[in-house]
């Protein structure tokens, strides 16, 4: 028994956030938003967002639906889009924090905290990964107790 796949034609099934689309063979990306007047697409891998006007909709081809399972079989295209957006948010937060770093030592501390966040080597770092990220990126959101605790841990267990 075969199951029929839903139509990829946006005239039959409207666009949804997370749909995978292409523009010719050169651009592939995710639909971020849609309205009768425009289609907003995040082109990959560059991460460029483009607003496509309604008169150009016919140039955009839906390749896969948002709720379809990705090639790895672990998530949907919408979940993948959310992960990409989260990573872009982290990248942007790190960039802003590094712009605000006052010295080379400050930049090195942020870098070391991010390395510990991304690849925790010890139980403390695994247990408090979110705290390490906050201290690195938005230190003003972390209380003095946690900052002191992290410094004591770093002093006792140098990484």
HELIX and SHEET records of a PDB file:
HELIX    1   1 UNK A   54  UNK A   59  5                                   6    
HELIX    2   2 UNK A   77  UNK A   99  1                                  23    
HELIX    3   3 UNK A  104  UNK A  118  1                                  15    
HELIX    4   4 UNK A  123  UNK A  127  1                                   5    
HELIX    5   5 UNK A  129  UNK A  137  1                                   9    
HELIX    6   6 UNK A  139  UNK A  141  5                                   3    
HELIX    7   7 UNK A  144  UNK A  156  1                                  13    
SHEET    1   A 5 UNK A  48  UNK A  53  0                                        
SHEET    2   A 5 UNK A  38  UNK A  44 -1                                        
SHEET    3   A 5 UNK A  27  UNK A  35 -1                                        
SHEET    4   A 5 UNK A  20  UNK A  23 -1                                        
SHEET    5   A 5 UNK A  60  UNK A  64 -1                                        
END                                                                             
